[in-house]
Amino acid sequence: MFDRLSDIQEKLSALERQLSEPDLVHDQKKYQEIVRDHARVARLCALHEDYDKAGRDLAESRELLRNSDQDPELAELARAEIDELTQRQEELEREIRLMLLPPDPNDKKNIFLEIRAGTGGDEAALFVADLFRMYSRYAETKGWKTEVMSSNPIGIGGFKELIALISGHQVYSRLKYESGAHRVQRVPETETQGRIHTSAVTVAILPEAEEVELNIAPNELKFDVYRSSGPGGQSVNTTDSAVRVTHLPTGLVVTCQDEKSQHKNKAKAIQVMRARLLDLMEQERSDKISAERKGQIGTGDRSERIRTYNYPQGRVTDHRIGLTVYKIEQIMAGALDEIILPLLTHYQTEAIKALE
């Protein structure tokens, strides 16, 4: 592992030289990238120095233990230092390994959150609304902004589908493992016999596409406009403001009718389309990514799930890591770090193992 750190000090010096160049301030994007790289490399240098120092101190303590046969107190002190320094070295090694992981280029991006009702009819549609509130409240705690891009309400407070843009610092890095089938077990308000119903909802997390990443030729898009309609066919407005965008080469379709302005609906629909196309391109680049995403999202059937929300028992279980927390009210109120942080730790650990 530490072979990769052999030239870390040289890299730090090179970044410091770049930061001292007077013309750099005129290119703010490049400046920010170099500042981030410098902070990361400086941290790696500091960790490496701490690791080496812990190793030297550990060698001295072991030597002290070997030479303390006639002094029990000195031997006990040396053993305590060895235990402490060994643990310190292990912690530093883990942190270094984490920093050496190849960065996910999408981690700093905003995301499109797509939630769709699966098996379960109206109850599934109501849970779409519940999950959207959960993610919205979580976003508030992080200082992120949430904007609904498109929705398909059913009229009783639920949605067949809802797409939202969540923007802020490192949004994708926190929410990227939320993609998949979410199962809910509870007694619906309309259930007179008190029976527990099981429904499923699918969640997809798509990183927002930047202009430089994706060029769409105008002749690849087909636009249809029509009159927006509300739940049950109720007319929302009397103008043709709703927009349907079709990407002809792939057949992908995005509709948007939430805004009264056709122009705003068109802009939102194109924004969502760009994210879906970028996601499609990334899938095609890697069969592994494609297989993982299909496995995560599934079909919305009850049997496919990454997480179960059981209201009668007050528990939430993430099946990928076998984590169960009995805090369903807090989780649904946005306290998602209870699940997200253990997930991040799990996948970071798996990534570290893959490097070994």
TAFENBEL-V683365 format. One record per helix or strand. SS is the DSSP state (H for helix, E for strand). FROM is the first residue (numbers start at 1). TO is the last residue. Records with the same first field share a line. If there is no record, write none. Layout:
SS = FROM-TO + FROM-TO
This chain:
H = 2-5 + 8-19 + 22-26 + 28-66 + 72-100 + 121-142 + 171-178 + 211-213 + 218-220 + 231-233 + 262-285 + 287-297 + 328-332 + 337-355
E = 111-117 + 145-153 + 159-167 + 180-186 + 197-207 + 221-226 + 229-229 + 235-235 + 242-247 + 252-256 + 307-310 + 315-318 + 323-325
